[in-house]
Protein backbone atom coordinates (compact mmCIF):
# COMPACT_ATOMS: atom_id res chain seq x y z
CA UNK A 1 0.00 0.00 0.00
CA UNK A 2 1.13 3.54 -0.74
CA UNK A 3 -0.34 6.66 0.85
CA UNK A 4 -0.21 10.04 -0.82
CA UNK A 5 -0.01 12.86 1.70
CA UNK A 6 -0.71 16.29 0.23
CA UNK A 7 0.15 19.57 1.91
CA UNK A 8 -1.79 22.51 0.48
CA UNK A 9 -0.98 26.18 0.87
CA UNK A 10 -4.41 27.73 0.54
CA UNK A 11 -5.76 31.25 0.43
CA UNK A 12 -6.99 31.90 4.01
CA UNK A 13 -9.84 33.98 2.58
CA UNK A 14 -11.03 30.99 0.51
CA UNK A 15 -11.22 28.14 3.01
CA UNK A 16 -14.91 27.64 2.15
CA UNK A 17 -14.03 27.23 -1.53
CA UNK A 18 -11.24 24.81 -0.66
CA UNK A 19 -13.72 22.77 1.40
CA UNK A 20 -16.00 22.49 -1.66
CA UNK A 21 -13.01 21.28 -3.69
CA UNK A 22 -11.99 18.79 -0.98
CA UNK A 23 -15.52 17.41 -0.64
CA UNK A 24 -15.60 16.76 -4.38
CA UNK A 25 -12.36 14.76 -4.41
CA UNK A 26 -13.13 12.27 -1.64
CA UNK A 27 -15.64 10.22 -3.69
CA UNK A 28 -13.60 10.74 -6.86
CA UNK A 29 -10.51 9.09 -5.38
CA UNK A 30 -12.68 6.23 -4.15
CA UNK A 31 -14.29 5.87 -7.59
CA UNK A 32 -10.85 5.07 -8.99
CA UNK A 33 -10.03 2.45 -6.35
CA UNK A 34 -8.38 4.56 -3.66
CA UNK A 35 -9.17 4.89 0.02
CA UNK A 36 -9.48 8.52 1.06
CA UNK A 37 -8.53 9.34 4.65
CA UNK A 38 -9.93 12.86 4.54
CA UNK A 39 -8.93 16.47 4.23
CA UNK A 40 -7.81 18.47 7.24
CA UNK A 41 -8.54 22.18 7.18
CA UNK A 42 -7.04 24.98 9.29
CA UNK A 43 -8.42 25.34 12.80
CA UNK A 44 -5.66 26.37 15.22
CA UNK A 45 -2.24 27.41 14.02
CA UNK A 46 -1.43 28.49 10.45
CA UNK A 47 -4.56 29.56 8.58
CA UNK A 48 -3.12 28.82 5.14
CA UNK A 49 -2.28 25.11 5.43
CA UNK A 50 -4.50 22.11 4.73
CA UNK A 51 -3.71 18.43 4.35
CA UNK A 52 -5.12 15.35 2.64
CA UNK A 53 -4.20 11.68 2.68
CA UNK A 54 -5.38 8.85 0.48
CA UNK A 55 -4.07 5.38 -0.29
CA UNK A 56 -3.85 3.01 -3.22
CA UNK A 57 -2.74 -0.61 -3.23
CA UNK A 58 0.48 0.33 -5.05
CA UNK A 59 2.27 3.18 -6.76
CA UNK A 60 1.19 1.63 -10.08
CA UNK A 61 -2.47 1.80 -8.96
CA UNK A 62 -1.94 5.46 -8.02
CA UNK A 63 -0.43 6.18 -11.44
CA UNK A 64 -3.44 4.49 -13.07
CA UNK A 65 -5.74 6.74 -11.04
CA UNK A 66 -3.79 9.81 -12.18
CA UNK A 67 -4.08 8.79 -15.84
CA UNK A 68 -7.77 7.82 -15.70
CA UNK A 69 -8.84 10.79 -13.57
CA UNK A 70 -7.24 13.26 -15.98
CA UNK A 71 -9.88 12.26 -18.56
CA UNK A 72 -12.82 12.14 -16.14
CA UNK A 73 -15.31 15.04 -16.46
CA UNK A 74 -16.03 15.18 -12.70
CA UNK A 75 -12.31 15.29 -11.88
CA UNK A 76 -11.78 17.99 -14.50
CA UNK A 77 -14.65 20.01 -12.99
CA UNK A 78 -13.13 19.77 -9.50
CA UNK A 79 -9.72 20.83 -10.78
CA UNK A 80 -11.24 23.70 -12.80
CA UNK A 81 -13.13 24.87 -9.70
CA UNK A 82 -9.85 25.17 -7.77
CA UNK A 83 -8.23 27.06 -10.64
CA UNK A 84 -11.22 29.36 -11.08
CA UNK A 85 -11.53 30.19 -7.37
CA UNK A 86 -7.76 30.29 -6.77
CA UNK A 87 -8.27 28.65 -3.40
CA UNK A 88 -5.06 26.59 -3.77
CA UNK A 89 -1.83 28.56 -3.97
CA UNK A 90 0.46 25.51 -4.15
CA UNK A 91 0.66 21.90 -3.06
CA UNK A 92 3.28 19.26 -2.33
CA UNK A 93 2.78 15.50 -2.55
CA UNK A 94 4.66 12.94 -0.49
CA UNK A 95 4.35 9.19 -0.84
CA UNK A 96 4.42 7.23 2.39
CA UNK A 97 4.18 3.62 3.50
CA UNK A 98 1.67 3.32 6.34
CA UNK A 99 2.04 1.31 9.53
CA UNK A 100 -1.51 0.25 10.35
CA UNK A 101 -1.12 -2.38 13.08
CA UNK A 102 0.60 -2.13 16.43
CA UNK A 103 2.81 -4.60 18.29
CA UNK A 104 4.53 -3.41 21.45
CA UNK A 105 6.31 -6.72 22.02
CA UNK A 106 8.98 -5.87 19.45
CA UNK A 107 10.36 -2.95 21.44
CA UNK A 108 10.91 -5.11 24.54
CA UNK A 109 13.14 -7.46 22.58
CA UNK A 110 15.38 -4.76 21.09
CA UNK A 111 18.80 -4.07 22.61
CA UNK A 112 20.14 -0.52 22.33
C-alpha positions as a Python dict, from the first residue, in 0.01 Angstrom:
ca = {
    (1, 'X'): (0, 0, 0),
    (2, 'X'): (113, 354, -74),
    (3, 'X'): (-34, 666, 85),
    (4, 'X'): (-21, 1004, -82),
    (5, 'X'): (-1, 1286, 170),
    (6, 'X'): (-71, 1629, 23),
    (7, 'X'): (15, 1957, 191),
    (8, 'X'): (-179, 2251, 48),
    (9, 'X'): (-98, 2618, 87),
    (10, 'X'): (-441, 2773, 54),
    (11, 'X'): (-576, 3125, 43),
    (12, 'X'): (-699, 3190, 401),
    (13, 'X'): (-984, 3398, 258),
    (14, 'X'): (-1103, 3099, 51),
    (15, 'X'): (-1122, 2814, 301),
    (16, 'X'): (-1491, 2764, 215),
    (17, 'X'): (-1403, 2723, -153),
    (18, 'X'): (-1124, 2481, -66),
    (19, 'X'): (-1372, 2277, 140),
    (20, 'X'): (-1600, 2249, -166),
    (21, 'X'): (-1301, 2128, -369),
    (22, 'X'): (-1199, 1879, -98),
    (23, 'X'): (-1552, 1741, -64),
    (24, 'X'): (-1560, 1676, -438),
    (25, 'X'): (-1236, 1476, -441),
    (26, 'X'): (-1313, 1227, -164),
    (27, 'X'): (-1564, 1022, -369),
    (28, 'X'): (-1360, 1074, -686),
    (29, 'X'): (-1051, 909, -538),
    (30, 'X'): (-1268, 623, -415),
    (31, 'X'): (-1429, 587, -759),
    (32, 'X'): (-1085, 507, -899),
    (33, 'X'): (-1003, 245, -635),
    (34, 'X'): (-838, 456, -366),
    (35, 'X'): (-917, 489, 2),
    (36, 'X'): (-948, 852, 106),
    (37, 'X'): (-853, 934, 465),
    (38, 'X'): (-993, 1286, 454),
    (39, 'X'): (-893, 1647, 423),
    (40, 'X'): (-781, 1847, 724),
    (41, 'X'): (-854, 2218, 718),
    (42, 'X'): (-704, 2498, 929),
    (43, 'X'): (-842, 2534, 1280),
    (44, 'X'): (-566, 2637, 1522),
    (45, 'X'): (-224, 2741, 1402),
    (46, 'X'): (-143, 2849, 1045),
    (47, 'X'): (-456, 2956, 858),
    (48, 'X'): (-312, 2882, 514),
    (49, 'X'): (-228, 2511, 543),
    (50, 'X'): (-450, 2211, 473),
    (51, 'X'): (-371, 1843, 435),
    (52, 'X'): (-512, 1535, 264),
    (53, 'X'): (-420, 1168, 268),
    (54, 'X'): (-538, 885, 48),
    (55, 'X'): (-407, 538, -29),
    (56, 'X'): (-385, 301, -322),
    (57, 'X'): (-274, -61, -323),
    (58, 'X'): (48, 33, -505),
    (59, 'X'): (227, 318, -676),
    (60, 'X'): (119, 163, -1008),
    (61, 'X'): (-247, 180, -896),
    (62, 'X'): (-194, 546, -802),
    (63, 'X'): (-43, 618, -1144),
    (64, 'X'): (-344, 449, -1307),
    (65, 'X'): (-574, 674, -1104),
    (66, 'X'): (-379, 981, -1218),
    (67, 'X'): (-408, 879, -1584),
    (68, 'X'): (-777, 782, -1570),
    (69, 'X'): (-884, 1079, -1357),
    (70, 'X'): (-724, 1326, -1598),
    (71, 'X'): (-988, 1226, -1856),
    (72, 'X'): (-1282, 1214, -1614),
    (73, 'X'): (-1531, 1504, -1646),
    (74, 'X'): (-1603, 1518, -1270),
    (75, 'X'): (-1231, 1529, -1188),
    (76, 'X'): (-1178, 1799, -1450),
    (77, 'X'): (-1465, 2001, -1299),
    (78, 'X'): (-1313, 1977, -950),
    (79, 'X'): (-972, 2083, -1078),
    (80, 'X'): (-1124, 2370, -1280),
    (81, 'X'): (-1313, 2487, -970),
    (82, 'X'): (-985, 2517, -777),
    (83, 'X'): (-823, 2706, -1064),
    (84, 'X'): (-1122, 2936, -1108),
    (85, 'X'): (-1153, 3019, -737),
    (86, 'X'): (-776, 3029, -677),
    (87, 'X'): (-827, 2865, -340),
    (88, 'X'): (-506, 2659, -377),
    (89, 'X'): (-183, 2856, -397),
    (90, 'X'): (46, 2551, -415),
    (91, 'X'): (66, 2190, -306),
    (92, 'X'): (328, 1926, -233),
    (93, 'X'): (278, 1550, -255),
    (94, 'X'): (466, 1294, -49),
    (95, 'X'): (435, 919, -84),
    (96, 'X'): (442, 723, 239),
    (97, 'X'): (418, 362, 350),
    (98, 'X'): (167, 332, 634),
    (99, 'X'): (204, 131, 953),
    (100, 'X'): (-151, 25, 1035),
    (101, 'X'): (-112, -238, 1308),
    (102, 'X'): (60, -213, 1643),
    (103, 'X'): (281, -460, 1829),
    (104, 'X'): (453, -341, 2145),
    (105, 'X'): (631, -672, 2202),
    (106, 'X'): (898, -587, 1945),
    (107, 'X'): (1036, -295, 2144),
    (108, 'X'): (1091, -511, 2454),
    (109, 'X'): (1314, -746, 2258),
    (110, 'X'): (1538, -476, 2109),
    (111, 'X'): (1880, -407, 2261),
    (112, 'X'): (2014, -52, 2233),
}
